[in-house]
Amino acid sequence: MPAHDAPGYAGHPYNMESLTSDQVRYIAKLANLHLTEDEIETYRHQLTGILEHVQSLQEVDTSGVEPTGHATDSNTVLRDDVAGMPLDLDQVIGNAPSTSGEFIRVSAVMD
């Protein structure tokens, strides 16, 4: 369902009425969450509060602030990224919690 078809979509990002239960159900559906009616009501209040806070940030005068990708200087204090000698296979396998031959075993991430 496109965003403009979401329940209660008013076409304007700053339309800050309290979220409806249907909107919370829609958000939960997008996140593949199964919520009880009590959870829907709890999240309705919490999400409305979050959105109201974000809306209040829109009212801050930033006319004299230069746009940036970082809130602080992005000078790194880390070492230079320099290629070095790789670990040999025995070192890598020796540090792995579970192995199978020369492979590292990991838990399945998908069913």
Secondary structure, DSSP 8 states (H G I E B T S, - for coil): --GGGSTT--S-TT--S---HHHHHHHHHHTT----HHHHHHHHHHHHHHHHHHHHHHTS--TTS---SSSS-----S----------HHHHHHH-SSEETTEE----S--
